[in-house]
Amino acid sequence: MRPYIQILLLSIVCILNNQCHSNSQNSASKTPKHEAKKEHVKKLNSNRPNLNISLFLDLSDRISPSKHPNQTMEYYQRDLGYISSIATAFNVHIRNKKIIQMNDRMQVFFDPPPSNPKINGLAKKLKIELTKENVTREILSTITSNYKNFSKQIYELAITDNKYIGSDIWRFFKSNANTYCIKDGYRNVLIIFTDGYVYHKDTRLREGNKRSYLTTKVIESLGLNTSNWKHELTAKEYGFLAPTNGLSELEVLVLGINPSRNNPYEEDVIKAYWENWLKEMGVQKFLLRTTDLPSNLDEVIQNFLLHS
């Protein structure tokens, strides 16, 4: 082949290559940003039960930054991490369902209700009811971020108010758990954020060795601060008063148990009280977790909500 013909052919090839490369770049630049990266969603069985999640937030002084000055992470920040994991799990659950099967709920409760209207307004924004009629791509994309942001605002308002109205877990079980947290046709899950101690100034009941409250002072006064605690608790039938016994359709996840370090057996005592209490109220499935970094409890929360 003559040299000038070779040069001509090489020139044509180079021109064509440059045009292809330019077209490829233009095509990439026209690709919408939201299409450039597909969101990865964990794949689960699509034939999933309807999920009804209730979050009970303890806004007592347990969340006060001044009460835990030596913590590497503020107590309320741990709560926010757990809430983020819960919202993420709910989102994954929803995205693995067929639209026609969608009928899922998530909401936040307090007892007593905060007097600050802003907190109550934010709680309303956290009430989610998804059905095949109202679910949209936009709603799905904002569930996790809304729960993160609005929950953070609730905690910040409670801390700023500095009133710490307390948390009446015993009365919530008595008056509201059955009505608010159990719906027919759902897998009902109540998630309680608490340090494990149960106390409210307006609910201090006692019948024999059963009480509506538990504090460090009570544990100490009952002699449950020695290695013999289990025998004492069983023999004398110490425990919580059961305000109801109709919670067989409710699963309970307790997060944030934070026992005093002055008693090496305090965690065991608190968990024993809760275990006996939940069983007596009819709860068949529950999990109690001591406070930990959100990254450590994320898998626990995901497994409880998505694989049960």
C-alpha positions as CSV (number, residue, x, y, z in Angstrom):
1,M,0.0,0.0,0.0
2,R,1.3,3.4,-0.9
3,P,2.5,5.6,2.0
4,Y,0.0,8.5,1.3
5,I,-2.9,6.0,1.3
6,Q,-1.8,4.7,4.7
7,I,-1.6,8.2,6.1
8,L,-5.1,9.0,4.8
9,L,-6.6,5.8,6.3
10,L,-5.0,6.5,9.7
11,S,-6.4,10.1,9.7
12,I,-9.9,8.8,9.0
13,V,-9.7,6.3,11.9
14,C,-8.5,9.0,14.3
15,I,-11.3,11.3,13.4
16,L,-13.9,8.6,13.9
17,N,-12.4,7.7,17.3
18,N,-12.5,11.3,18.5
19,Q,-16.2,11.6,17.4
20,C,-17.1,8.5,19.3
21,H,-15.4,9.6,22.4
22,S,-17.0,13.0,22.2
23,N,-20.5,11.5,21.8
24,S,-19.8,9.2,24.7
25,Q,-19.0,12.2,26.9
26,N,-22.0,14.2,25.8
27,S,-24.2,11.2,26.5
28,A,-22.8,10.8,30.0
29,S,-23.3,14.5,30.7
30,K,-26.9,14.3,29.7
31,T,-27.6,11.4,32.1
32,P,-29.7,12.6,35.1
33,K,-27.9,12.6,38.4
34,H,-30.5,10.5,40.1
35,E,-30.0,7.8,37.4
36,A,-26.2,7.9,37.6
37,K,-26.2,6.0,40.9
38,K,-28.8,3.4,41.7
39,E,-29.7,3.0,45.4
40,H,-28.8,-0.4,46.8
41,V,-31.6,-1.9,48.8
42,K,-31.2,-5.2,50.7
43,K,-33.2,-7.9,49.0
44,L,-35.8,-9.7,51.3
45,N,-38.8,-11.9,50.8
46,S,-41.5,-9.7,49.2
47,N,-44.3,-11.6,50.9
48,R,-43.8,-9.7,54.2
49,P,-46.4,-9.0,56.9
50,N,-47.7,-5.5,57.4
51,L,-45.5,-3.8,60.0
52,N,-46.8,-1.5,62.8
53,I,-43.9,0.0,64.6
54,S,-44.4,2.2,67.7
55,L,-41.5,4.1,69.3
56,F,-41.8,5.1,72.9
57,L,-39.4,7.9,73.7
58,D,-38.3,8.5,77.3
59,L,-37.8,12.3,77.7
60,S,-36.8,12.2,81.3
61,D,-33.5,13.6,82.6
62,R,-31.8,10.5,81.3
63,I,-31.2,12.5,78.1
64,S,-29.8,15.5,80.0
65,P,-26.1,16.1,78.8
66,S,-25.2,17.2,82.4
67,K,-26.3,13.9,83.8
68,H,-23.6,12.0,81.8
69,P,-20.6,14.3,81.7
70,N,-18.1,11.6,81.1
71,Q,-19.8,9.9,78.1
72,T,-18.0,9.9,74.8
73,M,-21.4,10.3,73.2
74,E,-24.4,12.0,74.7
75,Y,-27.2,9.7,75.7
76,Y,-29.7,11.3,73.4
77,Q,-27.3,11.0,70.5
78,R,-27.3,7.2,71.0
79,D,-31.1,7.3,70.8
80,L,-30.9,9.2,67.5
81,G,-28.5,6.6,66.1
82,Y,-31.0,3.8,67.1
83,I,-33.9,5.7,65.6
84,S,-31.9,6.1,62.3
85,S,-31.4,2.3,62.3
86,I,-35.1,1.7,62.9
87,A,-36.2,4.1,60.1
88,T,-33.7,2.5,57.7
89,A,-35.1,-1.0,58.5
90,F,-38.7,0.3,58.0
91,N,-37.6,1.7,54.7
92,V,-36.0,-1.6,53.6
93,H,-39.1,-3.5,54.7
94,I,-41.3,-1.2,52.5
95,R,-39.1,-1.3,49.5
96,N,-39.2,-5.1,49.5
97,K,-43.0,-5.2,49.4
98,K,-45.2,-5.1,46.3
99,I,-47.2,-1.9,46.1
100,I,-50.5,-3.8,46.1
101,Q,-49.5,-5.3,49.5
102,M,-48.4,-2.1,51.1
103,N,-50.1,-1.2,54.4
104,D,-47.5,-0.3,57.0
105,R,-47.3,2.1,59.9
106,M,-44.7,3.8,62.2
107,Q,-45.3,6.4,64.9
108,V,-43.8,8.0,68.0
109,F,-45.4,8.1,71.5
110,F,-44.7,9.8,74.9
111,D,-46.3,9.4,78.3
112,P,-47.0,11.9,79.7
113,P,-47.3,14.0,76.5
114,P,-44.9,16.9,76.4
115,S,-46.5,20.3,77.0
116,N,-44.3,21.9,74.3
117,P,-46.6,22.1,71.2
118,K,-43.6,22.1,68.9
119,I,-42.7,18.6,70.2
120,N,-46.2,17.4,69.6
121,G,-46.2,18.9,66.1
122,L,-42.9,17.1,65.3
123,A,-44.4,13.8,66.6
124,K,-47.3,14.2,64.2
125,K,-44.8,14.5,61.3
126,L,-43.3,11.2,62.4
127,K,-46.6,9.4,62.1
128,I,-46.4,7.3,58.9
129,E,-49.2,5.3,57.3
130,L,-48.3,3.9,53.9
131,T,-50.8,2.2,51.7
132,K,-51.0,1.3,48.0
133,E,-53.1,4.5,47.5
134,N,-50.6,7.0,49.0
135,V,-47.1,5.6,48.7
136,T,-44.8,7.6,46.3
137,R,-41.2,7.5,45.4
138,E,-40.7,10.8,47.2
139,I,-42.2,9.6,50.4
140,L,-39.9,6.5,50.4
141,S,-36.9,8.7,49.8
142,T,-37.6,10.9,52.8
143,I,-38.6,8.4,55.5
144,T,-35.1,7.9,57.0
145,S,-34.1,11.6,56.7
146,N,-37.3,12.8,58.3
147,Y,-37.0,10.5,61.2
148,K,-33.4,11.6,61.8
149,N,-34.1,15.3,61.5
150,F,-37.5,15.5,63.4
151,S,-36.3,13.2,66.2
152,K,-33.2,15.3,66.6
153,Q,-35.4,18.4,66.9
154,I,-37.6,16.7,69.5
155,Y,-34.6,15.8,71.7
156,E,-33.1,19.3,71.3
157,L,-36.3,21.0,72.3
158,A,-36.7,18.7,75.4
159,I,-33.1,19.5,76.4
160,T,-33.5,23.2,75.8
161,D,-36.7,23.3,77.8
162,N,-34.9,21.6,80.7
163,K,-38.2,20.5,82.2
164,Y,-37.7,16.7,81.7
165,I,-41.4,15.8,82.4
166,G,-40.4,12.2,83.0
167,S,-41.5,9.0,81.4
168,D,-44.4,6.9,82.7
169,I,-43.7,3.5,81.1
170,W,-45.9,1.6,83.5
171,R,-48.9,3.8,82.8
172,F,-48.3,3.6,79.1
173,F,-48.5,-0.1,79.2
174,K,-51.7,0.1,81.4
175,S,-53.6,2.6,79.3
176,N,-52.2,2.9,75.8
177,A,-50.1,-0.1,74.7
178,N,-53.1,-2.2,73.7
179,T,-55.0,0.6,72.1
180,Y,-52.2,2.4,70.3
181,C,-49.6,-0.3,69.5
182,I,-51.7,-3.3,68.5
183,K,-53.6,-3.4,65.2
184,D,-55.3,-6.4,63.6
185,G,-53.5,-7.7,60.5
186,Y,-50.1,-6.3,61.5
187,R,-46.9,-7.5,63.0
188,N,-46.9,-5.1,66.0
189,V,-43.6,-3.9,67.5
190,L,-43.1,-1.6,70.4
191,I,-39.6,-0.1,70.7
192,I,-38.9,1.5,74.1
193,F,-36.0,3.9,74.7
194,T,-35.1,3.7,78.4
195,D,-32.3,3.3,80.8
196,G,-34.2,0.4,82.3
197,Y,-35.3,2.1,85.5
198,V,-39.1,2.6,85.6
199,Y,-40.3,5.6,87.7
200,H,-42.7,8.5,87.5
201,K,-43.7,10.7,90.4
202,D,-47.4,10.3,89.7
203,T,-47.3,6.5,89.5
204,R,-45.9,4.9,92.6
205,L,-47.9,1.8,93.4
206,R,-47.0,-1.1,95.7
207,E,-48.8,-4.4,96.4
208,G,-46.8,-6.7,98.6
209,N,-43.4,-7.2,96.9
210,K,-44.6,-5.9,93.6
211,R,-44.2,-2.3,92.5
212,S,-44.9,0.0,89.6
213,Y,-41.4,1.4,89.7
214,L,-37.7,0.4,90.0
215,T,-34.8,2.6,90.9
216,T,-31.2,2.0,92.1
217,K,-32.4,2.8,95.7
218,V,-35.1,0.2,95.5
219,I,-32.6,-2.4,94.2
220,E,-30.3,-1.7,97.0
221,S,-33.0,-1.6,99.7
222,L,-34.2,-5.1,98.6
223,G,-30.7,-6.5,98.9
224,L,-30.4,-7.2,95.2
225,N,-26.9,-5.9,95.0
226,T,-25.1,-9.2,95.9
227,S,-24.4,-12.5,94.1
228,N,-27.4,-13.9,95.9
229,W,-29.8,-11.5,94.0
230,K,-31.4,-14.1,91.9
231,H,-32.4,-16.3,94.9
232,E,-33.8,-13.2,96.7
233,L,-35.8,-12.0,93.7
234,T,-37.3,-15.5,93.1
235,A,-38.0,-16.4,96.7
236,K,-39.6,-13.1,97.6
237,E,-41.3,-12.7,94.2
238,Y,-39.9,-9.2,93.7
239,G,-41.0,-7.6,90.5
240,F,-43.2,-5.1,88.7
241,L,-47.0,-4.9,89.0
242,A,-48.5,-6.1,85.8
243,P,-51.0,-3.4,84.5
244,T,-52.4,-5.7,81.8
245,N,-52.1,-9.2,80.5
246,G,-53.4,-8.9,76.9
247,L,-50.2,-8.2,74.9
248,S,-49.7,-11.5,73.2
249,E,-49.8,-9.7,69.8
250,L,-47.1,-7.3,70.7
251,E,-43.3,-7.7,70.3
252,V,-41.1,-5.5,72.4
253,L,-37.6,-4.2,71.8
254,V,-36.0,-2.3,74.7
255,L,-33.0,-0.2,73.9
256,G,-30.6,1.8,76.1
257,I,-30.6,0.0,79.4
258,N,-27.9,1.8,81.4
259,P,-27.4,0.2,84.9
260,S,-25.5,1.9,87.7
261,R,-21.8,0.9,87.9
262,N,-21.9,0.8,91.6
263,N,-23.6,-2.6,91.6
264,P,-22.1,-5.3,89.4
265,Y,-25.4,-7.2,89.4
266,E,-27.7,-4.2,88.6
267,E,-27.9,-5.0,84.9
268,D,-29.0,-8.6,85.6
269,V,-31.6,-7.4,88.1
270,I,-33.1,-4.8,85.7
271,K,-33.3,-7.3,82.9
272,A,-34.9,-9.9,85.2
273,Y,-37.5,-7.4,86.3
274,W,-38.3,-6.6,82.6
275,E,-38.3,-10.2,81.4
276,N,-40.7,-11.3,84.2
277,W,-42.9,-8.2,83.6
278,L,-43.2,-8.6,79.8
279,K,-44.0,-12.3,80.2
280,E,-46.7,-11.6,82.8
281,M,-48.3,-9.0,80.5
282,G,-48.4,-11.7,77.8
283,V,-45.6,-10.5,75.5
284,Q,-44.2,-13.6,73.8
285,K,-41.3,-12.1,71.9
286,F,-38.9,-9.4,73.3
287,L,-35.3,-8.4,73.3
288,L,-33.5,-6.3,76.0
289,R,-30.3,-4.4,75.0
290,T,-27.9,-2.5,77.2
291,T,-26.8,0.9,75.8
292,D,-24.1,0.7,73.2
293,L,-22.8,2.7,70.2
294,P,-25.4,2.9,67.5
295,S,-23.0,1.2,65.0
296,N,-22.9,-1.8,67.3
297,L,-26.6,-2.1,67.7
298,D,-27.5,-1.4,64.1
299,E,-27.4,-5.1,63.1
300,V,-29.3,-6.1,66.2
301,I,-32.1,-3.7,65.3
302,Q,-32.1,-4.6,61.6
303,N,-32.3,-8.3,62.4
304,F,-35.1,-7.9,64.9
305,L,-37.3,-5.8,62.5
306,L,-36.5,-7.5,59.2
307,H,-35.8,-11.2,60.0
308,S,-38.3,-12.0,62.7
